[in-house]
Amino acid sequence: MLLRFVTLPSAVYAHIAFSSGSKEAFDTLTARLRNDGFEILEGPRTTGDEYYESCILDPAGNRIEITV
């Protein structure tokens, strides 16, 4: 049997999304994350497809999307 090992690129894109349930909860969570020192990449904003969202980076550099 021949085994092959595949080398993956060192940079792997991660994208996780969560729904806050309401605009008020969303705004509160985004403000709390900002105040706690998380980097807000985008938002809060309404996207072209009508999503209300923010994108942040977690401590490991993963992109996390918060929506309503």
TISE-487780 format. One line per 10 residues: number of its first residue (from 1); their letters; for each residue x, y, z of N, C-alpha, C, O. Coordinates in pm, 1 decimal, decimal comma. Layout:
N
NUM = a = X:Y:Z:X:Y:Z:X:Y:Z:X:Y:Z ~ ...
//
This chain:
68
1 = mllrfvtlps = 84,7:-116,4:0,0:0,0:0,0:0,0:90,0:123,6:0,0:185,6:131,5:77,1 ~ 58,9:218,8:-86,1:133,4:343,0:-95,5:57,7:452,3:-20,1:-59,1:478,2:-48,8 ~ 123,6:515,5:75,1:61,3:624,9:150,5:113,7:756,6:97,9:233,4:770,6:72,7 ~ 25,7:852,8:81,1:64,7:986,1:38,1:28,4:1084,8:146,7:-78,1:1074,6:207,5 ~ 114,4:1178,3:170,8:87,7:1285,0:264,8:72,3:1413,7:187,4:153,0:1446,0:100,2 ~ -30,0:1485,0:219,8:-57,5:1611,3:152,3:-18,3:1724,4:246,0:-58,2:1726,4:362,5 ~ 58,2:1816,3:195,9:95,7:1933,3:274,3:-7,1:2042,6:249,2:-29,3:2083,3:135,1 ~ -69,0:2089,5:355,9:-167,7:2195,8:345,0:-97,6:2330,7:358,5:7,3:2340,4:422,1 ~ -155,1:2433,9:299,2:-96,1:2566,9:316,2:-96,5:2606,9:463,4:-182,7:2563,6:539,9 ~ -1,2:2688,5:502,0:8,5:2727,0:642,7:-104,1:2820,6:684,7:-140,0:2824,4:802,4
11 = avyahiafss = -159,5:2894,6:592,4:-270,0:2985,1:624,5:-401,6:2917,6:587,3:-423,9:2881,5:471,7 ~ -487,3:2901,5:686,0:-618,0:2840,6:662,7:-723,4:2941,6:702,8:-717,0:2997,4:812,4 ~ -819,9:2965,9:616,5:-924,7:3063,8:642,2:-1032,0:3002,8:731,2:-1082,5:2894,1:703,1 ~ -1066,3:3072,2:837,6:-1173,9:3028,6:926,2:-1278,6:3138,6:933,3:-1245,0:3256,4:945,5 ~ -1403,3:3100,8:925,6:-1513,4:3196,7:932,5:-1625,9:3131,2:1010,6:-1681,2:3029,4:969,1 ~ -1658,5:3190,3:1123,1:-1764,2:3140,2:1209,8:-1869,5:3250,1:1220,6:-1834,9:3367,6:1233,5 ~ -1996,1:3213,8:1215,5:-2103,0:3313,3:1225,6:-2201,7:3274,8:1335,3:-2234,5:3157,6:1353,8 ~ -2248,4:3377,4:1407,7:-2346,9:3359,2:1513,4:-2459,8:3459,1:1494,0:-2436,9:3571,8:1449,9 ~ -2580,9:3418,2:1526,7:-2695,8:3508,6:1525,9:-2725,1:3551,9:1668,5:-2731,7:3469,3:1759,5 ~ -2742,6:3682,2:1687,2:-2768,3:3735,6:1821,3:-2915,8:3728,7:1859,9:-2948,7:3735,7:1978,3
21 = gskeafdtlt = -3003,6:3715,4:1763,3:-3146,1:3704,0:1791,7:-3224,3:3833,2:1780,9:-3342,5:3830,6:1746,6 ~ -3160,7:3947,4:1809,7:-3229,0:4076,2:1796,7:-3125,0:4185,4:1771,2:-3007,0:4168,6:1801,8 ~ -3170,1:4295,9:1715,5:-3079,1:4406,9:1688,2:-3023,5:4464,3:1818,7:-2906,9:4503,1:1824,3 ~ -3105,3:4469,8:1922,4:-3060,8:4523,1:2050,7:-2950,3:4434,5:2111,0:-2848,9:4485,3:2159,0 ~ -2970,7:4303,1:2108,1:-2868,9:4211,2:2159,2:-2741,8:4220,2:2075,6:-2630,8:4213,8:2128,5 ~ -2759,2:4235,0:1945,6:-2646,2:4249,3:1854,5:-2564,0:4373,2:1888,5:-2442,0:4364,8:1903,2 ~ -2630,4:4488,5:1901,1:-2559,4:4613,2:1931,6:-2488,2:4605,2:2067,1:-2375,9:4653,4:2081,3 ~ -2553,6:4544,6:2166,0:-2493,8:4528,1:2298,3:-2369,9:4439,1:2291,1:-2266,8:4471,8:2349,8 ~ -2379,3:4326,9:2219,9:-2267,6:4234,4:2208,1:-2150,8:4298,2:2133,1:-2036,0:4284,5:2175,2 ~ -2178,2:4367,0:2024,0:-2071,0:4431,8:1948,0:-2000,3:4536,7:2033,3:-1877,4:4544,4:2032,1
31 = arlrndgfei = -2076,0:4617,3:2107,2:-2016,8:4718,7:2195,1:-1932,6:4653,5:2304,5:-1824,3:4702,0:2337,2 ~ -1982,5:4543,9:2360,7:-1907,2:4475,1:2467,1:-1775,6:4419,4:2413,5:-1671,2:4432,9:2477,3 ~ -1781,4:4357,1:2296,8:-1658,9:4302,6:2237,8:-1557,5:4413,5:2209,5:-1438,2:4396,8:2235,0 ~ -1604,7:4525,9:2156,9:-1516,0:4640,4:2130,2:-1452,4:4689,1:2261,4:-1331,4:4711,1:2267,9 ~ -1534,9:4705,6:2365,3:-1485,7:4752,3:2495,5:-1389,4:4653,3:2560,5:-1301,3:4693,3:2636,6 ~ -1405,8:4524,9:2531,1:-1317,7:4422,0:2585,3:-1188,6:4406,9:2505,2:-1105,2:4322,3:2537,5 ~ -1172,0:4488,6:2400,8:-1046,6:4489,9:2326,7:-1039,8:4404,6:2201,7:-933,4:4391,8:2141,2 ~ -1153,2:4345,4:2161,6:-1152,7:4269,1:2037,2:-1147,5:4364,3:1918,5:-1207,1:4472,0:1920,9 ~ -1075,8:4323,2:1815,2:-1066,8:4405,9:1694,4:-1193,9:4389,5:1611,8:-1227,5:4278,9:1569,5 ~ -1264,0:4499,9:1589,4:-1382,7:4499,1:1503,7:-1335,4:4526,3:1361,2:-1285,8:4635,1:1332,2
41 = legprttgde = -1350,3:4429,3:1272,9:-1304,6:4443,7:1135,1:-1402,8:4524,1:1051,1:-1362,3:4606,6:969,3 ~ -1531,3:4499,8:1071,5:-1636,9:4565,0:994,8:-1759,5:4579,2:1082,3:-1786,6:4494,7:1167,6 ~ -1832,8:4686,1:1060,8:-1961,9:4701,0:1122,7:-1959,7:4773,0:1255,7:-1855,4:4819,5:1301,6 ~ -2074,6:4781,2:1315,8:-2201,4:4727,4:1266,4:-2242,5:4794,5:1135,5:-2222,7:4914,3:1115,5 ~ -2299,4:4714,6:1048,6:-2341,0:4764,9:917,4:-2450,8:4677,0:859,9:-2470,1:4562,7:901,1 ~ -2521,6:4733,6:764,0:-2618,1:4657,1:686,4:-2552,7:4627,5:553,0:-2510,5:4719,3:482,7 ~ -2543,8:4501,4:517,8:-2478,2:4460,8:394,3:-2570,8:4481,0:275,0:-2688,8:4511,6:291,9 ~ -2517,6:4464,2:155,9:-2596,9:4477,4:33,8:-2710,6:4378,8:24,7:-2810,6:4405,1:-42,1 ~ -2696,7:4264,3:91,6:-2805,8:4165,8:91,5:-2890,3:4174,8:218,1:-2958,5:4079,5:255,8 ~ -2884,4:4293,6:284,2:-2970,8:4329,8:397,5:-2942,4:4257,4:528,3:-3029,0:4253,4:615,6
51 = yyescildpa = -2824,0:4200,6:544,0:-2785,2:4145,1:673,3:-2727,6:4256,5:759,3:-2653,1:4340,8:709,3 ~ -2760,6:4257,9:886,2:-2702,1:4351,5:981,7:-2593,8:4272,5:1053,0:-2623,5:4172,9:1119,0 ~ -2468,1:4315,5:1040,8:-2359,7:4233,6:1090,1:-2240,3:4314,6:1138,8:-2224,7:4432,5:1107,0 ~ -2157,1:4247,4:1216,8:-2023,8:4292,8:1255,8:-1930,9:4175,2:1235,5:-1972,2:4059,8:1246,5 ~ -1806,1:4204,1:1206,1:-1704,7:4099,9:1196,7:-1590,9:4136,6:1290,2:-1542,5:4249,8:1289,0 ~ -1548,5:4040,8:1370,9:-1439,7:4062,9:1466,0:-1332,5:3956,5:1445,7:-1354,3:3857,1:1376,4 ~ -1216,2:3978,6:1507,4:-1111,7:3876,7:1512,4:-1103,5:3822,9:1654,2:-1101,5:3899,7:1750,3 ~ -1098,8:3690,1:1667,3:-1077,5:3632,8:1799,5:-927,3:3634,8:1829,6:-848,4:3670,2:1742,0 ~ -886,4:3597,8:1950,7:-744,5:3604,1:1985,5:-653,7:3519,7:1895,7:-534,6:3548,5:1884,6 ~ -708,4:3415,6:1831,4:-628,5:3330,7:1742,1:-626,7:3382,8:1599,0:-564,0:3322,7:1511,8
61 = gnrieitv = -696,0:3495,4:1574,3:-698,5:3552,6:1440,0:-808,6:3500,2:1350,5:-808,2:3526,8:1230,3 ~ -903,4:3425,7:1406,9:-1016,9:3376,4:1329,1:-1121,3:3485,8:1314,3:-1146,5:3561,7:1407,9 ~ -1181,1:3493,5:1197,9:-1285,2:3591,3:1169,3:-1418,5:3537,3:1221,1:-1458,8:3426,1:1187,0 ~ -1486,7:3617,6:1304,0:-1616,5:3579,0:1359,3:-1718,9:3682,6:1317,8:-1699,2:3802,3:1338,2 ~ -1828,6:3636,2:1259,2:-1936,0:3722,9:1211,8:-2052,3:3713,4:1309,5:-2093,2:3604,2:1348,8 ~ -2104,3:3827,3:1347,5:-2222,5:3833,6:1433,5:-2333,2:3897,9:1351,4:-2312,6:4003,1:1290,8 ~ -2449,9:3835,8:1349,0:-2563,4:3887,4:1274,4:-2685,5:3894,0:1364,3:-2682,1:3848,5:1478,6 ~ -2793,0:3950,6:1312,3:-2920,6:3950,7:1383,4:-2997,5:3828,0:1342,5:-3109,0:3806,3:1389,8
//
